[in-house]
Amino acid sequence: MNTLTIRAAALEDAAALLAIYAPYVEKTAITFEYAVPSPGEFAGRIARTLERYPYLAAESEGEILGYAYAAPFKERAAYDWAVETTVYVREDVKRQGVGRELYGALERCLAAQGILNLNACIACPEREDEYLTRDSAEFHRRLGYRTAGEFRQCGCKFGRWYGMVWMEKHIGPHPADPPPVKSFPAVFRPELLR
């Protein structure tokens, strides 16, 4: 792979990002979504995310190889400093550092916003099978996430029950009176992505 560039995703990227996501829906239990969203619905998801949080794309030679984004952890005000993180990489470029680079840039953007807690909700099998392995949990562990909790047999896909593991990473101190979180558009600078 040649030089990898991380940039903010745009609505025009929706089709390319959806092409990365679709095989995860159709062939894996990594996502519990059953049907591939429409391009319009997917573009709407990107637009809603970018109003407050980063939605990043990894690109090499004009091709998008993966994406990562953050979403609210919970809607209550006390959770403002926590987000849920997500990353997807094109099937043919897995294990080449794309996900790590995306998560690094995502973490820098979130830290600039004042986010303190990163949470990842990861599908996890009791026993690995053709639809789901423990690779995602291991990937997050290597990036400094730790297991916070586990739900057993909470999602059914392809006629099998799968669990979810919650993993967390703290990226800043937790003062008694933290400053308000800023929106991604308010803090975005290209150097956060390098």
N, C-alpha and C positions, 0 to 999 in steps of 0.2 A: 504494500500500500504506500502510495506517495504521501505528500504532506496532507495532514488532516487539519481542517479549519472548523472551529466551533463558532456558530453564529446564532443570533436570535431567529427562530422560525418565523415564517410569514404565512399568511392565509394561502398564498400561491403554492406553498409547499404541501398543502393538504393531501393531494393525490399521491405524492412520493412517500409521505409519512404513512399514509394509509396502506400503501403497498408493502411497507415494512411490517406493519401491525397485522394485516390480514392473515398471514400464515400462522401467527400465534393464536388467533381466534379459531381458525379452521382445523389446525393440526395439533394443538397443544392444550394443556390445562394450565399454562402459565397465566393466562387471563381466564376468568370465569365468564366472560362474555360469550354468548352462543353464536350470535350473528354478527357478521362484519358490518360496521356502521356504513351509512351512505357517505359519499364524499362531502355532501352538504352538512351532515351531522358532525362529521369529523372536523371540518373547518370551523364549525361553531364551537366545538370543544377547544380548539386552539385559540380562537378569539376570546372566549371567556377566561381562559387561563392567563393570557397575556395582559388582561386588564389589571392583574395584581401580581402575578408570579412569572418566573422565567419559563419559557418553552424554547428549548435549544435544539439545533440540528447540527449534526457532524457531517462535513462534506469533504470529498476528495475528488479532484478533477471534475467538478461540476455534478457529481453524483452524491445524493444524500445516503449516508451509510447507517445512520441511527439518530435517535432523538431522546431527549430527557426533559422532564418537566416537574413542577411542583404543584400541589393542590392543597386546599385547606385540610388540616388534620381533622378538625371538628369545627362546627360553626359558632360555638360559644366564645365570648370575648376572651376568657381566660386562656384559650388555646391559640391566640393570635401569633404567638412566637413559635408555633409548631406547624410543620407541613408534612404532607405525605409525598415521597419522591417516587418517580417512575422512570425507567429507562428501557428502551427497546433498540436492538441492533439488528441490522439486516442479516439474514441467516448465513450468507456466504462470507461474512467478515467477523463472525464471532471469534473470541479469544485472540483478537489482534490489538486490544487496547482502546477500542472505540468507546465502549461503555465506561471505562475508567476515565478517559479524557472528558467525556460528557458530564460525568458525575463531579469531576473536579471543577469544571466551569460552573456547573449548577450550584455547587457548594459555595463558591466565591460570590456568586450573584446573591444567593440567599443570605450569606453573612453580611453583605453590603446593605441588604434590606433590614437587618436586625433580627433575622430568624435565628433561633437558638437550638431548636430540636428538629432533627430529620427523622422521619419515621417511614419505614417501608413495610408494606403488607405483601407478603410473598407466599404464593401457593407452594405447598410442601407435601410430598407424598409420605405415607408411612413406609411404603416400599417404592422405589423408583420403577417406572414403567415407560412405555413408548411415548406417553403423553407428558410426563413430568418427571424431572430429576430434582436433586437438591442443589444444582449448580447456582441458581440465583441467590440462595441463602449463603453459599460459600463465597460468591462474588462480593456480597455486601459485607460479610465478615472480614474479608481481606481489605476492605475500604474503611474499616474501623467501626462498623455497626456491631451492636451486640443484641442478643435475643432478649426481648422484653416480655413475650408471651406467646402462647400457642392455642389455636382453636383446632379441635380434631373433628374430622368428618363434617365440615361446615359447608362444603360446596360439592355439588354433583355435576360432573361433566363426562361425556362419553360412557355413561352407565357406571361410573366409578365415583366413590367419595374421596375427596381430598381435604387436607387440612390447610390452615394458614398459619404462618409464623409472623409475628410482628417483631421488627428489628428497629433499633434506635441508635442515633448518634448525636451527641451534643457537640455543637460547634462554637459555643461561647459561654461565658459565665452567666449565672442566673441571679441577678441582683433582685432585691425586694421590690424595686420600682423600675422595671425595664422601660426604656424609651419606646414609643409607639413604632410599630413596624411600618416601613415605607413601602410603597408600591414598586414593582420592578421597573415600570417606565420612569419613575422618579430617580432611580439610582443607576440605571443602566449606563455603563461606559464600556466601549469595546475592549479595553485592557482587562476587564473582568473575565473575558473569555479566553485569555492566553495563559 
